[in-house]
Amino acid sequence: MITEPLREEHKRLLPDVQHLRELADAVGDAPMAVLGEGVERAHAFVTHHLLPHAEAEDRVLYPAVARLMGAPEATRTMSRDHLAIFRLGGELDELRRALHTKPLSDGQLKALRRVLYGLHAVVKLHLAKEEELYLPLLEAHLDAREMGALLHAMQAADTQAGEAARRSAAQGLPT
């Protein structure tokens, strides 16, 4: 299957997506040190893997899908998912920073649980939509050379977005 590299990328994301749900389940029960480690892992995943992946899709994959569908707005709902992930990632970053200064309040713990469950749900549904709708479309309409060029462009966009996220983190900017 020519979309196998995209399917494999999704499979690589799944353990961290599952971690989001497991961490949400543990909020309120896990010791603060364990919670802090889990939040750091979740934040690193969102910032350095998930958001660059989403940016690459917005810049490369979705325009290709929209062209194949003959509808420039056809992928807009998927890009909207990315905006939700970005917003939730920002909330996670704020809660992560708060966790470094003092124990989280009950309200902050509830917010953390909501953010983690939200990220898990949006990402799981988003990946399923891509696998069920977009990847079969690519398989039906692209040859191996075209798919290879698309994958190369996505990798370049993902790398570029990841480097930008690392530079922001190194400068202490919100991620």
N, C-alpha and C positions, 0 to 999 in steps of 0.2 A: 504494500500500500504506500503510495507516495506521501501520504500525510503521517506516516508512522513517526517521524521525528517530532511532530507536534503532539501526537498522542503520548509519546514517551516523555516529553516535557511536562505534560499534564500529570502523568504518573509520578514524576519526580516531585511535583508540587503537593501531591495528596497527603503525604505524612505530615507536612507542616500545616496543611489545612485542617487535618484531623487534630493536630495539637491545639489549634485555636479552640475547638469544641471542648477538648479535654481540660484545657486551662480554664475555660469558662465554667465548667462543671466544678472545678476546684476552688474557685473564688469564694472566699468566706470560710473555707475549711482548711486550706493549705497554710502552713506557716508563712509569714511575710517574706522570709528569705527565699523559700521555694517559689512563692508567687512572683517575687522580683526576678528570679532567674527565668521563669517561664515567660514573663512579660518581655524581658530582654530578647529572648529567642523569638517570640512572636513579632516583636518590632523589627528585628533584623530580617526576618523572613519577608514581612510586608515591604519594608524599605528597600532591601537589596535584591529581592527576587520577584516578588509579586508585582510591585509597581513598575519596575523596568519591563517585565513581561507584558503588562497591560499597555504601557506606552508603545512598545514595539507592535503590538496588535493594532493600536489606534493609528500608528503611522504607516504600517505596511500591510498587515493582513486585512483589515476592514476595508480599506480602499480597493483592494483586489477583489474581495467578496462583493462589494457594492457594484463594481464594474461587471462582474459575472452575472449579477442579478439584474443589471440594467436599471438600478434604482439607487441614486446617490445617498438617500436617507435610510436605506435598508438596514444598515448596521448601527443606526443611532441608539437603539435601545441597549445594545451591547456596550457602546461607549458610555452610556449612562450608568451601567453597572460599574464601570471603571471609576466614574466620578464618586459613586457611593463608596467604593473601596478606598479611594484616596481620602475622602472625608473621614471615614472610620479609622483609617490609618493615622490621620492627624489627631483624632481624639485619643487613640491608643498612645501616641507620642506624648500628648499632654499628661495623660495618666501615668505613663512611665516616668516622666520627669517629676511628677508629684510624689511618686513612690520613692524617689531618691531623697526627698527632703524630710518626709515624715510618714508614719503609717497612714494608709488611706482611710478616710471616713467611711461610714456606712453608705452614704450617698455615692461616694467615689467607687466603692466596691461594686455597687449596683450598676454604675455606669460602665465599669470595666467589664463586668459580666455581659451587659447589653452589647458593648462594642465587640467583644470576642465572639459572641453568638451571631451577631450581625455579620461580621466578616466571614465566619464559617458558612453561613447560609448563602450569602451573596456569591461567594467564590464557588461553592459547590454547584449552585444552580448555573452560574455563568459557564463553568467548565462543561457541564452537561449540555448546555445549549450549543456551545461550539462543537462538541463532539457529535451531537445528533443532527445539527443543521448545517454548519459551515464546512466541516471537514468532508462530508460526502459531496457537497457542492464542488469543492476544490478537486476532489478525486474524479468527478465526472467531467470537469472542464479543463483541467490543466494536464499537460504532459510532464514527464519527469524533468525535463530541462527547465520549464517554466516554474515548476514547484521548487526545484533546486535554487533558482534565482530568488524566489520569494523567501525561502528559508534563509538564504545568505543575507538578504536585506533585513529580515527580522532579527537575525543574530547580531548584525551590526547595530541596529536600533536598540536592541536590548543591552548590548555592551555599553553603548553611549549613554543610555539612561542610567545604567548601574554606576558608571563612573561619575556622573553628575550627582547621584545620591551619595556616593562615598565622599565626594568633595564637600558637599553640604554638611555631612555628618562631621567631617574633619574640622570644619570651620565652626562647629557648634551651632549650626542653624537648625531650626526645626525640620524634621524630616517627614 
